[in-house]
């Protein structure tokens, strides 16, 4: 296989925010993307929420992967 690689799926913004509330993290709208902050109010990373006229709104798989990595790094 390819080591420890894992495929991530996009997630609805509502479900994503529910997960963040469990760890007291939150997102705020930036100029282009969304900014993720931890429980202390420190910036963690940017989050992309995709939307279009014919597609549903969802947090991108790449952003889900970044958040999971941040969780691991912060314990």
N, C-alpha and C positions, 0 to 999 in steps of 0.2 A: 504494500500500500504506500501511501504518501506520508508516513510518519503519523504525527498527531494532528493532521489537518482535519477540520470539521467544516461542513457546509452550514452556513447560517441562512435563515429565512427572514424576509421582511416581516415587520410586526405592525399592527395598528398603533397609532399614536396613543390611543386610550389605554391599551394593554401595556404599552411601554411605560407610560406615566404611572400606572398602577405598580409596576415592578420597581420603579424609582422611589415611589412613596414608602415602600417596605424598608428601604435603606436610608430614607430621609434625604435623597438626592432630588434635584429639580432641574428643569430646563427653562431657558428664557430665549426669546426670539432675538437673534442678532441681526446684522444688516442683511446677510444672505442666508446663512444656516442658523441652527439653534445651538446655544451654548449649554453645556452640561456642567452643573456645579455639585460638589459633594455636600455632606451634612454641615461642614464648616463654612460653606460659601465660597470655597476655593474652586477655580476653574479646573475642569478635568479634560474635556475635549469638545470638539464640535460634533453636532449630530445633523445628519441630512434627513429631511422628511420630504419624500418625493410626492408630487401630485401633478396631475394633468387633466385635460378636459375629458379624456376617455379612460383614465386609470384612477384607481382608488388611491387615497392618501395613505402612505405607509412610511415607517422608519426603515431606511435602507438596510440591507443585510450587512454592508460594510460597517455601518454605524453600530449595529448590534454587536458585531465582532469587537469593535473598539471598546465598547462599554464593558463587555465581558473581560477583556484584557485589563482594563482599568480596575475592575473588581478584584481580579487576581493580584494585581500589583499592590493594591491597598489593603488586601487581606479580607 
